[in-house]
Amino acid sequence: MSKRLMADLLVEYLENRGVEKIFGLCGHTLIGFLDALSRSEKIEYIGMRHEAIASCAADGYARVTHKASVAMCHVGPGITNVITGVANASLDSIPMVVIAGDVPSYYYGRHPHQEVQMHEDGNQYELLRPVVKRAWRIDDVNAMPDIVERAFNLAESGRPGPVLIDVPMDMFSREMEESLWDRTKVKKELLAKPALSEEDAEFFAKKLIEAKAPVLHAGGGILLARASEELAALAEFLDIPVSRTLAGQGCIPDTHPLMAGQTGFWGLDQTHEFTKNADLILGLGTRFAEADSSSWYQGVTFDPTKTKFMQIDIDPAEIGRNYPVIAGAVADLKKALAQILAAAKKICPEGKKRPEVREKIAAARAAFKASNVAISEDGRFPMTPQRILKDVKEVLPEDALIFTDVGWNKNGVAQQYDITIPGTIHHSSGLATMGFGAAAVMGGKLAAPDKVAVTLTGDGGFGINPSVLAGAVEHGIACTFVVMNNYAFGTIAGLENGSYETKFGTEFRTPDGKPYSPNWAEVAKAYGVEAIRTTCADDFKPAMEKAMQANREGRPFLVEAIMENIAVPTPGCWNINDIYRPNEAVENGRLVPDGNGGYLRPDHKKSHKPQ
C-alpha cells in the first residue's frame, strides 16, 4: 500500500478525466492544491484577478466544450465573490465543479482567519448551496475519490449545473491510500440519456400532425442537448414554425425559413402572431420563463385559452410549471426529437406542407429588416447601436463565438443579429449578469482557440470587472472586447425615465453634472491590450478589422464605440412597466383584463385585444 498527498492524487484524477484548464484565484487555503497543480503537465491554471471573473470564464469554457469546467476559490471573500458566476451557470444550466478551500477542519467555530461563522460552526460553504445542485464538504480525506467522481457526474447529468466541493485546507496536505482512487479509473463506456417510448413518440407526433396551427417553441435546452439538426428536421418535415427564447438563439439559424423569431419582452409582433394564435405548442427545453412569456399575460405571447401545451425537458420540475400541459415527457431532446420525427414519418409519410407559414415568416422578416436599414446605416455620432451591430456582422466570420453582456448588446443582439450556426452565441439569460460577457469570452476562446471570440458589452458591464484585461494578457487569450459606451446603465436609465421621467442613479456623471466615462481604450492600453476608441461612426469598422488581425496573430484587442442611448424597440409586455406606471389600467401591479380577451394598456390608455 502506498500513500500520497490528497492534492497530488486529486490533480492526477483531474488529468485522467481530461480536465485541461482550471479557473481560479489563489488564497492561503489553496496553496497545497496549487503546489500540486504546478507539477501538472496536462492542466493549465488560469488565474484571474477576481473570483467572479474566474467563475464566469469557467462558465464560458463549459458552454463551448459541453463538459464540466473547474473553478477554484478561496475561503471568505473568495467564496462570496465566486457566487455570481456560479449562480449565472446555475440559471443557464451550465456544468461546473467548484473546488473551494476552507479553514482547517480542526478550527471550525473558533473564528480562524476569514471564517464566516454566524449560525453554525464550519458552514460557510453553505453560502453556495442555493445556487448549486449539490454541496459537499470533505470531512474525511478518504471520501474525496467518491465525492469528486459524483460531483462531475452530477454536474453533467440531467439538467446540467454547478456543484461544490468544499475542502478544508488541511485535507489537501493529508496523506491517503492511493488505491482508494482505483474506483475512479473504471472507464465508462456508456452513459445513456432518457428517451421516449415508441408509444409516447407516436402520441407527440400525432398531436403535431393533427394540429391546425402548431408551433415548436425552443429554449436553451435544444443547444445544451445539441439537438439543432433534429429540431430543424422535424420542423421541416411537418412545416411547423419555430419560435425561440433568448437562450434558444441559434437553435436553428435565425435565417431559417421556419424560424419565426424570439418571443417575450424583446420579442417581435411577427413571432407573437404565431405563438398567441397557436392551437398547439410543443415546448422544448424551455421553462416558459417570464422574460420569454411577456410576464405570462394571457394573449400577449401565449394564450392558454386558445392553445394546448406539450412539453419535453430533461428536468421534470419544469414540465407544466408555468402553463398546464396535456402531455409532458422527461427526455433528452436530441433523442426525443429524432423519435418523434420517425413516428411522424410512419403516420404521415408525405409530411405536411404549409407554404402560407413560410410566406408569412419571410414577409415579416423582410419588413423588419427593412425597418432597420436607415438607422443601421446612420452615420451620426455617438453611434447608433444598430450601426454597431451591422458593422460587427460585416466583419466577424460566421462561426465566430459571441458572448453578450446585459443591455443593448444582449437584447438588441438577440432581436436583430442573425445567428446562423448553433452554439456560436452565448447570453447570460437567467441571471442577466453584468460583467459576464467580458469574462466568459476568455473561457470561450480558451475552449476553441481556432475560433474568433468576441464579447459585446456595455460600459456599465465592462466596468464591473475591467481586470479581465489582465487575465487576457497574462494567459495570452486573443479575444476581442467591444465596449458599447453610452455613459450609463442604459437599459435601466430608459426604464426609469419611461416610468418616472428621471434617470437618477443610472447615468455616469461628475459632481458638476457632466457626463463621465473612463477612456476604456486607454485603460486597456495600460493593461497591455491594444485598443482603439472611436471618434466617428466610420472609425468603428476599420477598428474591428484591426482587432480581427490582432486576434489572428494571437493578441487581445479592445474596441470602444461611443454609442447613443437608444432603447431596444419592443412590443413585449413587461409587468415591471405595470408596477411602475400605475393608473386606471393597472390594479395591484398588473394589467386589468378588459373583458374581451385583452387588457387595458397603461401606455396607450385603451384596450389592447390580442388578435
Salt bridges, closest charged atoms under 4 A:
ASP8 OD1 - ARG39 NH2 2.61
GLU12 OE1 - ARG4 NH1 3.07
ASP35 OD2 - ARG39 NH1 2.90
GLU44 OE1 - LYS21 NZ 2.54
ASP59 OD1 - ARG63 NE 2.39
ASP92 OD2 - ARG63 NH2 2.84
GLU126 OE1 - ARG129 NE 2.41
ASP139 OD1 - ARG137 NE 2.83
ASP146 OD2 - ARG150 NH1 3.25
ASP146 OD1 - ARG183 NH1 3.59
GLU149 OE1 - ARG17 NH1 3.46
GLU149 OE2 - LYS188 NZ 2.74
GLU156 OE1 - ARG17 NH2 3.74
ASP170 OD2 - ARG174 NH2 2.72
GLU178 OE2 - ARG4 NH1 3.10
ASP182 OD1 - LYS185 NZ 3.86
GLU210 OE2 - LYS206 NZ 2.47
GLU230 OE2 - LYS334 NZ 2.99
GLU236 OE2 - HIS256 NE2 2.65
ASP239 OD1 - ARG358 NE 2.79
ASP254 OD1 - ARG244 NE 3.13
GLU273 OE2 - LYS276 NZ 3.40
ASP315 OD2 - ARG159 NH1 3.32
GLU318 OE2 - ARG159 NH1 3.12
GLU318 OE1 - ARG321 NE 2.83
ASP378 OD2 - ARG380 NH1 2.77
ASP391 OD2 - ARG387 NE 3.05
ASP391 OD1 - LYS390 NZ 3.06
GLU394 OE2 - LYS390 NZ 3.19
GLU394 OE1 - LYS541 NZ 2.76
ASP399 OD2 - LYS451 NZ 3.28
ASP418 OD2 - LYS369 NZ 2.78
GLU474 OE2 - ARG49 NH2 2.27
GLU507 OE2 - LYS503 NZ 3.84
GLU507 OE1 - ARG509 NH2 3.07
ASP512 OD2 - LYS514 NZ 3.98
GLU522 OE2 - LYS525 NZ 3.20
GLU530 OE2 - ARG555 NE 2.24
ASP538 OD1 - ARG387 NH2 3.09
GLU553 OE1 - ARG555 NH1 2.57
GLU560 OE1 - ARG533 NE 2.96
GLU564 OE1 - ARG380 NE 2.73
ASP603 OD2 - ARG601 NH2 3.51
ASP603 OD1 - HIS604 ND1 3.59
